Structure formats: structure tokens, C-alpha cells
Amino acid sequence: MPRPEWWPGEDHEAFTEWAMERGVEALGVAPARFPGRGLGMIATRKIKVGTLNPRQPRHHMKTKADRHHPMKKGEAVVQVPTSVILTMDKIPSSFKNQFPEGTAVQTILAAYFTHGSDEELAEYDLWRKAWPTRQDFEDSLPILWPKVLGGLPWPDSEASDQENGSTNQPNFLPPCISGTWNSIDKGSPFKKYESEHRNLLLGQELRLRKAWADVTAALPDTDWRSFSYHWLILNTRSFYWVGAGQEPPEDRNDAMAMLPFADYFNHSDVECDVKFDEDGYTLRATEDYKKGDEVYMSYGSHPNDFLLAEYGFFLHKNDSDCIYLDDIIFRDLNSAEKQEELWLNQYYGNYQLISQGVCYRTEVAAALVYMNEEDWRTHVLEGSTEGVDEKKSEAIIKGWIRTYAAEADATMNSLQTAVQSNAMVQADRQKAEMLLRRWAQIKEICENALKAIDL
């Protein structure tokens, strides 16, 4: 029988058989190769939301009512039993005990795949052959990109970066990823504050360097390329997991597990239903699919900069996309008194810009530019409009947006010059083209927001 056009290859076929033999259930989906997009999940039949899958095992029906009514949250397409989910509980104690208490789960799991014996890891051989390669990561993840594109100097790249890099070169990564700007001097916040969608590369760098320090302290002969590869496998393919009877860890990153077969799903900004209990994980489609369609699961409501930094891709259309004006706003609100007011009244940072305009936090910050602290505080705490000038606020916000748009123009011009030069190798040109598409999206967000404010 001829194989379908979407056939993923022998390694993936063998792994699928391995997963099914261990209790994983694929209910109308299969791994597939999509031209220009790599691997994902394809619908092998029509998937209709709101109908009970005829193959749905009854032991997953939790209540009597469930047994007599169609599922309304979506149709189960993949189920992974607890027995095959890889968690810290599956790692031999003799291996885990080499690390001090408090070592990150991701570090230990990555170390296990790097140092585990051939006999112990043999069980996962077919699964590991289905993973992306390190070259795949180097092509897609900014954290492994060369310095000329804004990447970081790692143990295996410092020499080439020193030869090819320049301290005066522009940073081509978006500010939400790199934390740097090319056309402005960013404002300096006087307080550290949490924002999971800003300075993304710095956050990744700190976690990976900490992991490297911890693993080499316990296992000095660790190979950097192998360990960092497995760390990134965990970073891009793991699922949230808390075992039965366990409390969620303080650090969400430690609630980590790997789900064979379920990790084939690609992300889209779609509704989905992904849940786990003591029986395992169930992934449900909440949209209709025709046979042959790619079936997606959502990784969460994330902006495109986050998707690019964490997973190495971004969406053409993403309703969750936004950028942040924090650095630009802090440049204008640079007095200690005004920043203190923002901090004390919980309006410090996280100023979002989307195509439809700015968030309320940004409007509040704009008013503080021209209002005295006392009037502004009354406005924030009591809703007073005394001293508030909507025209002034609008003009200030437009100025902030135009500053970001100018950054997009400046960076795209530099990128285009770099792409056309002979200094950039072909592989880096492909990454640069990806960045040009992202910067075009950023410019479009700014332009649409300016139009929205004028309406």
C-alpha cells in the first residue's frame, strides 16, 4: 500500500507503534509531515466537536451523567496514561541523589538524558529518535543563534562569535526578547518587577547558566552540547504535571513532565482542552477538523515574541500578540518620585500595546507625565478626573507608539542591509528573514494602534 504524502518517516512510524503498545491512544490523529512547517498532527478522520468519540474508553467517563450525554468540551484525540509519562518519579534515586536538594527538575531530567546508562535509556530510544535535532534548535531558537543576530556566547560558540561579532552591531531581536534597543536609550526602572513576556532571553540565559553550573558541579564531565540540547528538549516539549497527592511546587517550572506522542502537537491560537488527573493526560480538540487537516493544541495565550524565544516560531495571525512599552515609558517617567507613585499604586510596568490600542495601565502612566503626584494619586485611587487631559494623554501615548514604530523601521533597515551583505552566511540570512517578518508584525501593531486611537 502506498504511503500517504504526509507520512512522517520510519523513525516516527516506529515511535508511534512504541507509544501505542504502551497505552497511548491516538483517536483520529497521527504524526505527519507538513511541507514547509515540519512535523505536526494530522486528522485521520473527521473530528466533530460536541460528539462522543465512539472509541472513547469508558473508564475516562468520570460521572454517570457523562455516560449518557455527548462531551461538550471537545472530542478526545490523544490520551497518555500515567504509566508512560516521564516524571522525576521515573528517574532512579541513585542518579537523583547526585544533586543537592532544590536542583531544578529540568536540570536533573536533562542530565539524565545526557548521562543515563545505555541500558536505562534504551527504553526511550525510539522516542528520542523522534525528537528535533540540535541543528533544528540552532536554526530556530534565538538562544542558540550567533551573536550577529543577537544570540548568546555559549561554551561552543564563543570563539566564532568573537571573530565575527562586533560590539557596535545592532541587536536584531525584538526588545521583548533581547531587552535592548537600537534607536533609543531605554528608561532605567528603579525597581525589579515581574513580567513573563519581557527580557525573555535574559530569563532563559539565567536558567540555563544556573542549570549548567549545577550539573557540572555534580557531574564535571558533562558535555555542553549534549546537556544544553536535552535542556532545550525539556524546555520546548514538556507539559505541566503534578502527581497524585502532591502539592504544586513553588516554581512552576518544576511541575514538569514529558508526554510521549502528545508532544507532536503544534501550537495555534485556538481553544483546546488539555487536562490531567491520576489516570494521565487527555487532550481534546474543541474545533472541527476535516480529514487531512492539521490538528493544533494551544500552548497558552502567548505573544509572538514569547513564542519565538521559547519555541522558535511565531504565528502569522495571533489574537494574543502584543508588545510592551515599558522601556519607552520609563524613559519619560524617569524621576524617582513618579516611579515611586507607579510602584506604590501598583501601576509599575507591564504596559501592553496591541493593535486595538493600549492597556489601561498605559493610560494611567501617560496621565502621570503631566499631572502632579497628588492629583494623579487622587485620580487613581478615587476616580477623580480633575487635572486629567485626555488630549494630552492621547498625544503622549501616540509619541510612545511612534517611538516603537521608529525602532521597527531602524531595525528592519539594518537587517535588510545585513541580509544583502556578503558577511552573513545563508543560514543566518534565513533567520534574518524570520526576524524581518516579526518586525513587520510589530510595525503593523503600532500602525493599527495609532489608527485605533484616532477613531
C-alpha angles and dihedrals in degrees: 000000000000115000119244120256091251094055105141098210140264096290092055093044090052092047092050090054089048091052095047091050088057096053104271110142123211106194104191101332136092137179111269141177115238117198111252093002105065124219128354142132123293128199109244091190139011111294113204120189116228097030126105112247106242090220094049107129112239094225088071091060102095104189139036089245090056090059093060104038133061117255110263100188094063142287120290110243102167132024123185116191121223090244092070099038111108111228136152088271089069094055114095113255090228088064098042092049090067089074126070120248112276096036109145116263090229090056094052095045092048090048091051092055088047098046106019115123119260089246094053094045095044089089090064099042097107091045093050091051087059093056123099115265127246087252088058088056093046089053096049114023117079091209088071098038120114120268091252088070097040100274126142132259105250127176092268097044108040096096096051092043092052090051097046104028131086127205090221097052119116121254109242098192117097114263092247087063103034102028089222135106133207103198103036141038103244121228118259113231114217092211132051112234137177120260118153093196101053132077087008097166092054091053092050092046093052092049095047094045089049090050091049092050091049096047095046090048089057099031109023095183093063115138111231098214094050095044096045089048092054091043088056091046087058091043095054104031108035128107132214110265137170116178124233111285093010126121118233109262121249090243109056089208089069092061089083135144137158121232117201114224094003088078090072092078116107122215128255133162092258135124114261139161116229116170140158136198136161090297095056140258127329121192117195130191112228096187131065118257132190121221107278096027120125109250115218137197124200118243088198139287097303133159117241093253089059092048091050094049097043103034108016099245141071135203127257088218118027121164088194094057118125141144131218129243096193099115092046093048094047088053089061096037095049100138116106091229095056094043089049089054091052091049097047093047094046097246096112114129134327095099106173128204120194132169090267094055138271132323123255091255088063092050090052091050091049091056090055091060092073104018125084115247096252096052091043091051090052089049092052099041102035104023094244115163095198108128094011113129112188093194091055092047091049092050092049093049091048089052091053091049093048089052090057091045089052089052089054092051094047094048094045090051091051091046093051090050091050093048091052093049124091092232095078118078120226095255090055091047089059090053089047091053088054090052091049089056091050093048089050087056090050091051090050091052089054094047094047092047091053090052091048092053090053093054 
